[in-house]
């Protein structure tokens, strides 16, 4: 799957604090490198700006008041703190990422192959590793078909 050339996301951590995440997937002066940039506003970390390079294009970016998360096309998740330091080594997924969710210490990624990955980034432990949600999707599809037949 091909990622967009540029991703942009504004993350509001508190009423008056925010930062902007930008992923640059266009060819850069750094051959074979793709850029993730973070810019804090003046009230958030005194306007700190940082950037990191990844070897693969970035397909999803998000963040909260504690961390920044970037998913790349090589099926890995990069978890950084607000100053741009890696909290964990890149996390490897079993397929291309489709959706990302985070709440508190938990990071959850759903892949295009209907597998679920979940980590507790505070304790640096894997909670769920490539658990298939295909049976749930199959069950929902069969219930939906049954409901359609009962309407007819």
DSSP file (Angstrom, degrees, kcal/mol; ACC not computed):
  #  RESIDUE AA STRUCTURE BP1 BP2  ACC     N-H-->O    O-->H-N    N-H-->O    O-->H-N    TCO  KAPPA ALPHA  PHI   PSI    X-CA   Y-CA   Z-CA
    1    1 A X              0   0    0      0, 0.0     2,-0.5     0, 0.0    72,-0.0   0.000 360.0 360.0 360.0 144.9    0.0    0.0    0.0
    2    2 A X        -     0   0    0     57,-0.0     2,-0.1     1,-0.0     3,-0.1  -0.820 360.0-140.2-100.9 129.2    1.2    3.5   -0.8
    3    3 A X        -     0   0    0     -2,-0.5    56,-0.1     1,-0.1    57,-0.0  -0.446  30.8 -92.8 -81.8 157.4    1.3    6.1    1.9
    4    4 A X        -     0   0    0     55,-0.2     3,-0.2    -2,-0.1    54,-0.1  -0.327  32.4-120.0 -64.5 152.4    0.4    9.7    1.4
    5    5 A X  S    S+     0   0    0      1,-0.2    20,-3.2    19,-0.1    21,-0.7   0.832  97.2  19.0 -65.1 -31.7    3.3   12.0    0.5
    6    6 A X  E     -A   24   0A   0     18,-0.2     2,-0.4    19,-0.2    -1,-0.2  -0.980  64.5-168.5-145.4 128.9    2.6   14.2    3.5
    7    7 A X  E     -A   23   0A   0     16,-2.1    16,-2.5    -2,-0.4     2,-0.4  -0.932   9.4-174.7-113.2 140.2    0.7   13.5    6.8
    8    8 A X  E     +A   22   0A   0     -2,-0.4     2,-0.4    14,-0.2    14,-0.2  -0.999   6.7 169.8-137.6 132.8   -0.2   16.3    9.2
    9    9 A X  E     -A   21   0A   0     12,-2.5    12,-3.5    -2,-0.4     2,-0.5  -0.985  21.3-150.0-145.9 132.3   -1.8   16.0   12.6
   10   10 A X  E     -A   20   0A   0     -2,-0.4     2,-0.5    10,-0.2    10,-0.2  -0.891  14.9-161.3-100.6 129.4   -2.3   18.5   15.4
   11   11 A X  E     -A   19   0A   0      8,-3.3     8,-2.3    -2,-0.5     2,-0.7  -0.949   3.8-159.1-115.1 119.8   -2.4   17.0   18.9
   12   12 A X  E     +A   18   0A   0     -2,-0.5     6,-0.2     6,-0.2    53,-0.1  -0.878  13.1 176.1 -98.9 114.8   -4.0   19.0   21.7
   13   13 A X        -     0   0    0      4,-1.2     2,-0.3    -2,-0.7     5,-0.2   0.830  69.2  -0.2 -89.9 -35.2   -2.7   17.7   25.0
   14   14 A X  S    S-     0   0    0      3,-1.4     3,-0.2     1,-0.0    -1,-0.2  -0.851  92.2 -83.3-140.9 176.7   -4.3   20.2   27.3
   15   15 A X  S    S+     0   0    0     -2,-0.3    -1,-0.0     1,-0.2    -2,-0.0   0.885 128.7  22.7 -53.3 -42.5   -6.6   23.2   26.7
   16   16 A X  S    S+     0   0    0     27,-0.1     2,-0.4    -4,-0.0    -1,-0.2   0.494 111.4  78.9-106.9  -3.4   -3.6   25.5   26.0
   17   17 A X        +     0   0    0     -3,-0.2    -3,-1.4    26,-0.1    -4,-1.2  -0.865  50.1 148.4-110.5 139.4   -0.9   23.1   24.9
   18   18 A X  E     -A   12   0A   0     -2,-0.4    23,-2.1    -6,-0.2     2,-0.3  -0.983  22.9-159.0-155.8 165.5   -0.5   21.4   21.5
   19   19 A X  E     -AB  11  40A   0     -8,-2.3    -8,-3.3    -2,-0.3     2,-0.5  -0.972  16.9-130.1-144.5 159.8    2.0   20.1   19.1
   20   20 A X  E     -AB  10  39A   0     19,-2.5    19,-2.3    -2,-0.3     2,-0.4  -0.939  13.9-157.7-115.9 130.8    2.0   19.3   15.4
   21   21 A X  E     -AB   9  38A   0    -12,-3.5   -12,-2.5    -2,-0.5     2,-0.4  -0.890  12.0-177.1-105.3 137.3    3.2   16.1   13.8
   22   22 A X  E     -AB   8  37A   0     15,-2.6    15,-3.3    -2,-0.4     2,-0.5  -0.992  11.5-162.9-137.7 128.4    4.3   16.0   10.2
   23   23 A X  E     -AB   7  36A   0    -16,-2.5   -16,-2.1    -2,-0.4     2,-0.7  -0.953   6.7-160.2-110.9 126.1    5.4   13.0    8.2
   24   24 A X  E     +AB   6  35A   0     11,-3.1    11,-1.7    -2,-0.5   -18,-0.2  -0.905  19.1 166.6-109.4 107.1    7.3   13.7    5.0
   25   25 A X        +     0   0    0    -20,-3.2   -19,-0.2    -2,-0.7    -1,-0.1   0.391  43.0 106.1-102.0   1.9    7.2   10.7    2.7
   26   26 A X  S    S-     0   0    0    -21,-0.7     9,-0.2     1,-0.1    -2,-0.0  -0.459  91.1 -80.9 -75.9 153.7    8.4   12.4   -0.5
   27   27 A X        -     0   0    0     -2,-0.1     2,-0.2     7,-0.1    -1,-0.1  -0.329  59.6-166.3 -55.0 131.7   12.0   11.7   -1.6
   28   28 A X        -     0   0    0      2,-0.5     4,-0.2     5,-0.4     5,-0.1  -0.520  39.3 -94.2-113.7-178.8   14.2   13.9    0.6
   29   29 A X  S    S+     0   0    0     -2,-0.2     2,-1.0     1,-0.1    -2,-0.1   0.741 112.7  77.9 -68.2 -21.3   17.8   15.0    0.5
   30   30 A X  S >  S-     0   0    0      3,-0.2     3,-2.2     1,-0.0    -2,-0.5  -0.787  95.0-128.4 -89.1 101.9   18.5   12.0    2.8
   31   31 A X  T 3  S+     0   0    0     -2,-1.0     3,-0.1     1,-0.3    -2,-0.1  -0.266  85.1   0.8 -58.6 124.4   18.4    9.2    0.3
   32   32 A X  T 3  S+     0   0    0      1,-0.2     2,-0.4    -4,-0.2    -1,-0.3   0.591 105.5 117.2  77.1  11.4   16.1    6.4    1.4
   33   33 A X    <   -     0   0    0     -3,-2.2    -5,-0.4    -5,-0.1     2,-0.4  -0.895  48.2-156.9-115.9 144.3   15.0    8.2    4.6
   34   34 A X  E     - C   0  54A   0     20,-2.7    20,-2.9    -2,-0.4     2,-0.4  -0.952  20.0-129.7-121.0 140.4   11.5    9.4    5.5
   35   35 A X  E     -BC  24  53A   0    -11,-1.7   -11,-3.1    -2,-0.4     2,-0.5  -0.729  18.2-170.9-104.9 134.0   11.0   12.2    8.0
   36   36 A X  E     -BC  23  52A   0     16,-2.6    16,-2.4    -2,-0.4     2,-0.4  -0.991  19.3-173.0-114.3 122.6    8.8   12.5   11.1
   37   37 A X  E     -BC  22  51A   0    -15,-3.3   -15,-2.6    -2,-0.5     2,-0.4  -0.917   9.9-166.8-120.3 141.8    8.8   16.0   12.5
   38   38 A X  E     -BC  21  50A   0     12,-2.9    12,-2.1    -2,-0.4     2,-0.5  -0.997   2.6-173.9-130.0 130.3    7.3   17.4   15.7
   39   39 A X  E     -BC  20  49A   0    -19,-2.3   -19,-2.5    -2,-0.4     2,-0.2  -0.966   9.2-157.6-126.5 115.4    6.8   21.0   16.5
   40   40 A X  E     -B   19   0A   0      8,-2.7   -21,-0.2    -2,-0.5     5,-0.0  -0.598  24.4-114.0 -84.5 149.7    5.5   22.1   20.0
   41   41 A X    >   -     0   0    0    -23,-2.1     6,-1.4    -2,-0.2     3,-1.2  -0.279  39.7 -92.5 -74.6 173.3    3.8   25.4   20.4
   42   42 A X  T 3  S+     0   0    0      1,-0.3     4,-0.3     4,-0.2    -1,-0.1   0.791 126.6  48.0 -60.6 -30.5    5.5   28.1   22.6
   43   43 A X  T 3  S+     0   0    0    -27,-0.2     2,-0.7     3,-0.2    -1,-0.3   0.620 100.5  74.6 -85.7 -13.1    3.7   27.0   25.8
   44   44 A X  S X> S-     0   0    0     -3,-1.2     3,-1.4   -26,-0.2     4,-0.5  -0.892 126.4 -27.3-106.8 111.4    4.4   23.3   25.3
   45   45 A X  G >4 S-     0   0    0     -2,-0.7     3,-1.2     1,-0.3    -1,-0.2   0.827 112.5 -71.1  53.3  35.5    8.0   22.3   26.0
   46   46 A X  G 34 S-     0   0    0     -4,-0.3    -1,-0.3     1,-0.3    -4,-0.2   0.805  92.1 -56.0  54.2  35.6    9.1   25.9   25.2
   47   47 A X  G <4 S-     0   0    0     -6,-1.4    -1,-0.3    -3,-1.4    -2,-0.2   0.747  81.0-175.8  74.4  23.4    8.5   25.4   21.5
   48   48 A X    <<  -     0   0    0     -3,-1.2    -8,-2.7    -4,-0.5     2,-0.4  -0.236   5.0-166.1 -54.6 137.3   10.8   22.3   21.2
   49   49 A X  E     +C   39   0A   0    -10,-0.2     2,-0.3    34,-0.1   -10,-0.2  -0.986  13.9 162.5-125.2 139.0   11.2   21.0   17.6
   50   50 A X  E     -C   38   0A   0    -12,-2.1   -12,-2.9    -2,-0.4     2,-0.3  -0.971  15.1-165.1-148.5 163.2   12.6   17.6   16.7
   51   51 A X  E     -C   37   0A   0     -2,-0.3     2,-0.3   -14,-0.2   -14,-0.2  -0.992   0.1-167.6-148.6 151.4   12.7   15.2   13.8
   52   52 A X  E     -C   36   0A   0    -16,-2.4   -16,-2.6    -2,-0.3     2,-0.4  -0.928  17.9-130.5-132.3 159.7   13.7   11.5   13.2
   53   53 A X  E     -C   35   0A   0     -2,-0.3     2,-0.3   -18,-0.2   -18,-0.2  -0.899  16.3-165.6-111.0 142.5   14.2    9.5   10.1
   54   54 A X  E     -C   34   0A   0    -20,-2.9   -20,-2.7    -2,-0.4     4,-0.1  -0.918  25.2-131.2-120.4 152.4   12.7    6.1    9.3
   55   55 A X  S    S+     0   0    0     -2,-0.3     2,-0.3   -22,-0.2   -20,-0.1   0.632  91.2  46.6 -78.1 -11.4   13.8    3.8    6.6
   56   56 A X  S    S-     0   0    0    -22,-0.1   -22,-0.2     1,-0.0    -2,-0.1  -0.914  99.0 -86.3-128.5 155.1   10.2    3.3    5.3
   57   57 A X        -     0   0    0     -2,-0.3    16,-2.7    15,-0.1     2,-0.5  -0.229  43.1-118.8 -58.8 148.0    7.4    5.6    4.5
   58   58 A X  E     +D   72   0B   0     14,-0.2    14,-0.3   -54,-0.1   -54,-0.1  -0.782  30.8 177.3 -92.8 126.7    5.1    6.6    7.4
   59   59 A X  E     +     0   0B   0     12,-2.7     2,-0.3    -2,-0.5    13,-0.2   0.690  66.3  22.4-105.1 -22.3    1.5    5.6    7.0
   60   60 A X  E     -D   71   0B   0     11,-1.5    11,-2.6   -53,-0.1     2,-0.4  -0.997  58.7-177.0-144.3 141.4   -0.1    6.7   10.3
   61   61 A X  E     +D   70   0B   0     -2,-0.3     2,-0.3     9,-0.2     9,-0.2  -0.997  15.7 146.9-135.8 144.3    0.9    9.2   13.0
   62   62 A X  E     +D   69   0B   0      7,-2.2     7,-3.1    -2,-0.4     2,-0.3  -0.952  12.8 177.3-159.8 174.1   -0.8   10.0   16.3
   63   63 A X  E     -D   68   0B   0     -2,-0.3     5,-0.2     5,-0.3     2,-0.2  -0.983  10.8-161.6-170.2 174.6    0.1   11.2   19.8
   64   64 A X        -     0   0    0      3,-2.3   -51,-0.1    -2,-0.3   -53,-0.1  -0.707  56.8 -62.5-148.1-159.2   -1.1   12.2   23.2
   65   65 A X  S    S+     0   0    0     -2,-0.2    17,-0.1     1,-0.2     3,-0.1   0.563 131.4  31.1 -76.2  -5.7    0.2   14.0   26.3
   66   66 A X  S    S+     0   0    0      1,-0.3    16,-0.7    38,-0.1     2,-0.3   0.659 119.3  18.0-119.5 -27.3    3.0   11.4   26.8
   67   67 A X  E     - E   0  81B   0     14,-0.2    -3,-2.3    15,-0.1     2,-0.4  -0.936  50.7-135.6-150.0 165.0    4.0   10.0   23.5
   68   68 A X  E     -DE  63  80B   0     12,-2.8    12,-3.0    -2,-0.3     2,-0.4  -0.977  23.5-162.6-121.6 136.7    4.1   10.1   19.7
   69   69 A X  E     -DE  62  79B   0     -7,-3.1    -7,-2.2    -2,-0.4     2,-0.4  -0.983   8.1-178.1-127.1 130.9    3.4    7.0   17.6
   70   70 A X  E     -DE  61  78B   0      8,-2.3     8,-3.3    -2,-0.4     2,-0.4  -0.996  10.7-157.2-128.1 130.6    4.3    6.5   13.9
   71   71 A X  E     -DE  60  77B   0    -11,-2.6   -12,-2.7    -2,-0.4   -11,-1.5  -0.891  15.8-157.3-104.6 136.6    3.4    3.4   11.9
   72   72 A X  E >>  -DE  58  76B   0      4,-2.5     3,-1.6    -2,-0.4     4,-0.7  -0.729  29.6-107.9-116.2 164.2    5.5    2.7    8.9
   73   73 A X  T 34 S+     0   0    0    -16,-2.7   -15,-0.1     1,-0.3    -1,-0.1   0.636 112.6  68.8 -65.7 -15.6    5.0    0.7    5.7
   74   74 A X  T 34 S-     0   0    0    -17,-0.3    -1,-0.3     2,-0.1    19,-0.1   0.275 120.9-104.4 -85.7  14.0    7.4   -2.1    6.8
   75   75 A X  T <4 S+     0   0    0     -3,-1.6    18,-3.5     1,-0.2     2,-0.3   0.910  78.6 129.2  66.6  46.6    4.7   -3.0    9.4
   76   76 A X  E  <  -EF  72  92B   0     -4,-0.7    -4,-2.5    16,-0.2     2,-0.5  -0.948  49.6-141.0-129.0 154.9    6.5   -1.5   12.4
   77   77 A X  E     -EF  71  91B   0     14,-2.6    14,-2.9    -2,-0.3     2,-0.6  -0.957  10.0-156.7-115.6 128.0    5.4    0.9   15.2
   78   78 A X  E     -E   70   0B   0     -8,-3.3    -8,-2.3    -2,-0.5     2,-0.6  -0.926   8.5-167.0-107.3 119.4    7.7    3.6   16.4
   79   79 A X  E     +E   69   0B   0     -2,-0.6     8,-2.6     9,-0.4     9,-1.0  -0.933  14.3 170.1-112.3 119.6    6.9    4.9   20.0
   80   80 A X  E     -EG  68  86B   0    -12,-3.0   -12,-2.8    -2,-0.6     6,-0.2  -0.872  30.9-119.3-125.8 156.5    8.6    8.1   21.1
   81   81 A X  E >   -E   67   0B   0      4,-2.8     3,-1.9    -2,-0.3   -14,-0.2  -0.315  46.9 -89.7 -83.2 179.7    8.3   10.4   24.0
   82   82 A X  T 3  S+     0   0    0    -16,-0.7   -15,-0.1     1,-0.3    -1,-0.1   0.613 126.8  57.3 -70.6 -10.7    7.4   14.1   23.5
   83   83 A X  T 3  S-     0   0    0      2,-0.1    -1,-0.3   -34,-0.0   -34,-0.1   0.359 122.0-102.8 -98.4   4.6   11.1   15.0   23.2
   84   84 A X  S <  S+     0   0    0     -3,-1.9     2,-0.4     1,-0.3    -2,-0.1   0.607  75.7 136.7  89.5  12.5   11.7   12.6   20.3
   85   85 A X        -     0   0    0      1,-0.0    -4,-2.8     2,-0.0    -1,-0.3  -0.757  60.9-108.1 -94.5 139.8   13.4    9.8   22.2
   86   86 A X  B     -G   80   0B   0     -2,-0.4    -6,-0.3    -6,-0.2     3,-0.1  -0.472  25.0-169.5 -65.4 128.7   12.5    6.2   21.5
   87   87 A X  S    S+     0   0    0     -8,-2.6     2,-0.3     1,-0.3    -1,-0.2   0.811  78.3   5.7 -82.8 -36.2   10.5    4.7   24.4
   88   88 A X  S    S-     0   0    0     -9,-1.0    -9,-0.4     3,-0.0    -1,-0.3  -0.919  90.4 -93.0-137.2 159.9   10.8    1.2   23.0
   89   89 A X  S    S-     0   0    0     -2,-0.3   -10,-0.1     1,-0.2   -12,-0.1  -0.396  72.3 -67.7 -64.8 160.4   12.7   -0.2   20.0
   90   90 A X        -     0   0    0    -12,-0.1     2,-0.4     1,-0.1   -12,-0.2  -0.262  55.6-129.6 -53.5 133.9   10.4   -0.3   16.9
   91   91 A X  E     -F   77   0B   0    -14,-2.9   -14,-2.6    -3,-0.1     2,-0.5  -0.724  17.3-134.9 -89.9 133.8    7.6   -2.8   17.4
   92   92 A X  E     -F   76   0B   0     -2,-0.4   -16,-0.2   -16,-0.2     2,-0.2  -0.773  16.5-161.2 -96.1 128.6    7.1   -5.4   14.6
   93   93 A X        -     0   0    0    -18,-3.5     3,-0.1    -2,-0.5     4,-0.1  -0.627  23.3-127.9 -99.1 163.4    3.6   -6.1   13.4
   94   94 A X  S    S+     0   0    0     -2,-0.2     2,-0.3     2,-0.1    -1,-0.1   0.487  87.5   8.4 -90.8  -3.5    2.6   -9.2   11.4
   95   95 A X  S    S-     0   0    0    -20,-0.1    -2,-0.1    20,-0.1     3,-0.1  -0.961 101.7 -57.5-162.1 172.9    0.9   -7.2    8.6
   96   96 A X        -     0   0    0     -2,-0.3    16,-2.5     1,-0.1    17,-0.3  -0.359  63.5-109.9 -60.0 133.0    0.4   -3.7    7.2
   97   97 A X  E     +H  111   0C   0    -25,-0.4    14,-0.3    14,-0.2     3,-0.1  -0.406  38.3 172.8 -70.2 141.4   -1.3   -1.5    9.9
   98   98 A X  E     +     0   0C   0     12,-3.2     2,-0.3     1,-0.4    13,-0.2   0.759  64.6  10.8-111.8 -49.7   -4.9   -0.5    9.3
   99   99 A X  E     -H  110   0C   0     11,-2.0    11,-2.4   -39,-0.0    -1,-0.4  -0.963  59.0-159.1-134.5 150.1   -6.0    1.3   12.5
  100  100 A X  E     +H  109   0C   0     -2,-0.3     2,-0.3     9,-0.2     9,-0.2  -0.994  10.7 177.6-131.2 137.9   -4.2    2.6   15.6
  101  101 A X  E     -H  108   0C   0      7,-3.0     7,-3.2    -2,-0.4     2,-0.3  -0.985   1.7-178.5-135.2 145.7   -5.7    3.3   19.0
  102  102 A X  E     +H  107   0C   0     -2,-0.3     2,-0.3     5,-0.2     5,-0.2  -0.995   7.8 166.5-146.2 142.7   -4.1    4.4   22.2
  103  103 A X  E >   -H  106   0C   0      3,-2.0     3,-2.3    -2,-0.3     2,-0.1  -0.914  64.5 -37.9-155.5 125.5   -5.4    5.1   25.7
  104  104 A X  T 3  S-     0   0    0     -2,-0.3   -38,-0.1     1,-0.3    -1,-0.0  -0.360 127.5 -17.1  56.8-130.3   -3.3    5.5   28.9
  105  105 A X  T 3  S+     0   0    0     -3,-0.1    16,-2.9    15,-0.1    17,-0.4   0.545 117.1  99.3 -82.6  -4.8   -0.4    3.1   28.7
  106  106 A X  E <   -HI 103 120C   0     -3,-2.3    -3,-2.0    14,-0.2     2,-0.4  -0.655  47.6-171.6 -96.3 138.3   -2.0    0.9   26.0
  107  107 A X  E     -HI 102 119C   0     12,-2.5    12,-2.4    -2,-0.3     2,-0.4  -0.995   9.8-173.6-121.6 125.2   -1.2    0.9   22.3
  108  108 A X  E     -HI 101 118C   0     -7,-3.2    -7,-3.0    -2,-0.4     2,-0.4  -0.978   3.1-174.2-124.8 131.1   -3.5   -1.2   20.1
  109  109 A X  E     -HI 100 117C   0      8,-2.7     8,-2.6    -2,-0.4     2,-0.5  -0.990   8.9-160.3-127.3 131.2   -2.9   -1.7   16.4
  110  110 A X  E     -HI  99 116C   0    -11,-2.4   -12,-3.2    -2,-0.4   -11,-2.0  -0.924  17.5-150.7-106.3 133.9   -5.3   -3.6   14.0
  111  111 A X  E >   -H   97   0C   0      4,-2.3     3,-1.6    -2,-0.5   -14,-0.2  -0.526  28.6-106.6-101.1 169.9   -3.7   -4.8   10.8
  112  112 A X  T 3  S+     0   0    0    -16,-2.5   -15,-0.1     1,-0.3    -1,-0.1   0.665 119.2  61.9 -68.6 -15.9   -5.2   -5.4    7.3
  113  113 A X  T 3  S-     0   0    0    -17,-0.3    -1,-0.3     2,-0.1    21,-0.2   0.177 121.0-107.0 -93.7  17.0   -5.0   -9.1    8.0
  114  114 A X  S <  S+     0   0    0     -3,-1.6    19,-3.3     1,-0.2    20,-0.6   0.876  73.0 140.7  60.2  42.3   -7.5   -8.7   10.9
  115  115 A X  E     - J   0 132C   0     17,-0.2    -4,-2.3    18,-0.1     2,-0.5  -0.890  42.1-142.4-112.8 150.3   -4.9   -9.3   13.6
  116  116 A X  E     -IJ 110 131C   0     15,-2.8    15,-2.2    -2,-0.4     2,-0.4  -0.927  14.3-174.0-115.1 130.0   -4.7   -7.4   16.8
  117  117 A X  E     +I  109   0C   0     -8,-2.6    -8,-2.7    -2,-0.5     2,-0.4  -0.979   6.9 179.7-121.6 136.0   -1.5   -6.3   18.5
  118  118 A X  E     +IJ 108 128C   0     10,-2.6     9,-3.1    -2,-0.4    10,-1.9  -0.993   3.2 179.8-142.3 134.1   -1.5   -4.6   22.0
  119  119 A X  E     -IJ 107 126C   0    -12,-2.4   -12,-2.5    -2,-0.4     2,-0.7  -0.944  28.2-138.2-127.9 150.0    1.3   -3.3   24.1
  120  120 A X  E  >> -IJ 106 125C   0      5,-2.9     5,-1.8    -2,-0.3     4,-1.1  -0.935  21.6-169.2 -99.8 105.7    1.6   -1.7   27.5
  121  121 A X  T  45S+     0   0    0    -16,-2.9    -1,-0.1    -2,-0.7   -15,-0.1   0.710  80.1  59.0 -75.6 -18.3    4.2    1.0   26.8
  122  122 A X  T  45S+     0   0    0    -17,-0.4    -1,-0.2     1,-0.2   -16,-0.1   0.938 117.9  29.8 -72.1 -46.5    4.7    1.9   30.4
  123  123 A X  T  45S-     0   0    0      2,-0.1    -2,-0.2   -18,-0.1    -1,-0.2   0.549 105.9-129.9 -88.1  -6.8    5.7   -1.6   31.5
  124  124 A X  T  <5 +     0   0    0     -4,-1.1     2,-0.4     1,-0.2    -3,-0.2   0.899  61.3 134.5  59.8  44.6    7.2   -2.3   28.0
  125  125 A X  E   < -J  120   0C   0     -5,-1.8    -5,-2.9     0, 0.0     2,-0.5  -0.940  59.8-119.4-126.6 147.9    5.3   -5.6   27.6
  126  126 A X  E     +J  119   0C   0     -2,-0.4    -7,-0.3    -7,-0.2     3,-0.1  -0.719  25.6 179.8 -81.7 128.1    3.3   -7.2   24.9
  127  127 A X  E    S+     0   0C   0     -9,-3.1     2,-0.4    -2,-0.5    -8,-0.2   0.843  74.1  14.4 -95.5 -45.6   -0.3   -7.8   26.0
  128  128 A X  E     -J  118   0C   0    -10,-1.9   -10,-2.6     3,-0.0     2,-0.6  -0.999  67.3-162.0-132.2 131.5   -1.6   -9.3   22.7
  129  129 A X  E    S-     0   0C   0     -2,-0.4   -12,-0.2   -12,-0.2   -36,-0.0  -0.914  70.1 -36.2-119.8 106.9    0.5  -10.6   19.9
  130  130 A X  E    S+     0   0C   0     -2,-0.6     2,-0.4     1,-0.2   -13,-0.2   0.867  76.2 177.5  53.1  46.6   -1.1  -11.1   16.5
  131  131 A X  E     -J  116   0C   0    -15,-2.2   -15,-2.8     1,-0.1     2,-0.3  -0.684  28.5-123.9 -78.9 128.8   -4.5  -12.3   17.8
  132  132 A X  E     -J  115   0C   0     -2,-0.4   -17,-0.2   -17,-0.2     3,-0.1  -0.556  26.7-177.3 -77.9 132.7   -6.9  -12.9   15.0
  133  133 A X     >  +     0   0    0    -19,-3.3     4,-2.0    -2,-0.3     3,-0.2   0.241  58.5 104.8-106.6  10.1  -10.2  -11.0   15.0
  134  134 A X  H  > S+     0   0    0    -20,-0.6     4,-2.8     1,-0.2     5,-0.2   0.887  74.9  56.0 -58.3 -42.0  -11.3  -12.8   11.8
  135  135 A X  H  > S+     0   0    0      1,-0.2     4,-2.3     2,-0.2    -1,-0.2   0.897 108.0  49.2 -59.5 -37.5  -13.7  -15.1   13.7
  136  136 A X  H  > S+     0   0    0     -3,-0.2     4,-2.4     2,-0.2    -1,-0.2   0.914 112.0  47.7 -65.0 -41.8  -15.4  -12.1   15.2
  137  137 A X  H  X S+     0   0    0     -4,-2.0     4,-2.3     2,-0.2    -2,-0.2   0.892 111.4  50.7 -66.3 -39.4  -15.7  -10.5   11.8
  138  138 A X  H  X S+     0   0    0     -4,-2.8     4,-2.3     2,-0.2    -2,-0.2   0.915 110.9  49.0 -62.9 -42.7  -17.1  -13.7   10.3
  139  139 A X  H  X S+     0   0    0     -4,-2.3     4,-2.3    -5,-0.2    -2,-0.2   0.910 111.0  49.5 -64.5 -42.3  -19.7  -13.9   13.1
  140  140 A X  H  X S+     0   0    0     -4,-2.4     4,-2.2     1,-0.2    -1,-0.2   0.895 110.9  50.7 -62.7 -39.9  -20.8  -10.3   12.6
  141  141 A X  H  X S+     0   0    0     -4,-2.3     4,-2.2     2,-0.2    -2,-0.2   0.901 110.6  48.0 -66.0 -40.9  -21.1  -10.9    8.9
  142  142 A X  H  X S+     0   0    0     -4,-2.3     4,-2.2     2,-0.2    -2,-0.2   0.880 111.9  50.0 -69.0 -36.4  -23.3  -14.0    9.4
  143  143 A X  H  X S+     0   0    0     -4,-2.3     4,-2.4     2,-0.2    -2,-0.2   0.896 110.1  51.2 -64.7 -39.8  -25.5  -12.1   11.9
  144  144 A X  H  X S+     0   0    0     -4,-2.2     4,-1.9     2,-0.2    -2,-0.2   0.911 110.6  47.9 -64.1 -42.7  -25.9   -9.3    9.4
  145  145 A X  H  X S+     0   0    0     -4,-2.2     4,-1.9     2,-0.2    -2,-0.2   0.896 111.1  51.1 -65.1 -40.0  -26.9  -11.7    6.7
  146  146 A X  H  X S+     0   0    0     -4,-2.2     4,-1.9     1,-0.2    -2,-0.2   0.903 109.6  50.4 -63.2 -41.4  -29.4  -13.4    9.0
  147  147 A X  H  X S+     0   0    0     -4,-2.4     4,-1.2     1,-0.2    -1,-0.2   0.874 108.8  52.1 -64.5 -37.2  -30.9  -10.0    9.9
  148  148 A X  H  X S+     0   0    0     -4,-1.9     4,-1.2     1,-0.2    -1,-0.2   0.891 108.9  50.1 -66.7 -38.5  -31.3   -9.2    6.2
  149  149 A X  H  < S+     0   0    0     -4,-1.9    -1,-0.2     1,-0.2    -2,-0.2   0.871 107.4  53.8 -67.4 -36.7  -33.1  -12.4    5.5
  150  150 A X  H  < S+     0   0    0     -4,-1.9    -1,-0.2     1,-0.2    -2,-0.2   0.772 105.6  54.0 -70.9 -24.0  -35.5  -11.9    8.4
  151  151 A X  H  <        0   0    0     -4,-1.2    -1,-0.2     1,-0.2    -2,-0.2   0.841 360.0 360.0 -74.9 -33.7  -36.4   -8.4    7.0
  152  152 A X     <        0   0    0     -4,-1.2    -1,-0.2    -3,-0.1    -2,-0.2   0.450 360.0 360.0 -74.4 360.0  -37.3   -9.9    3.6
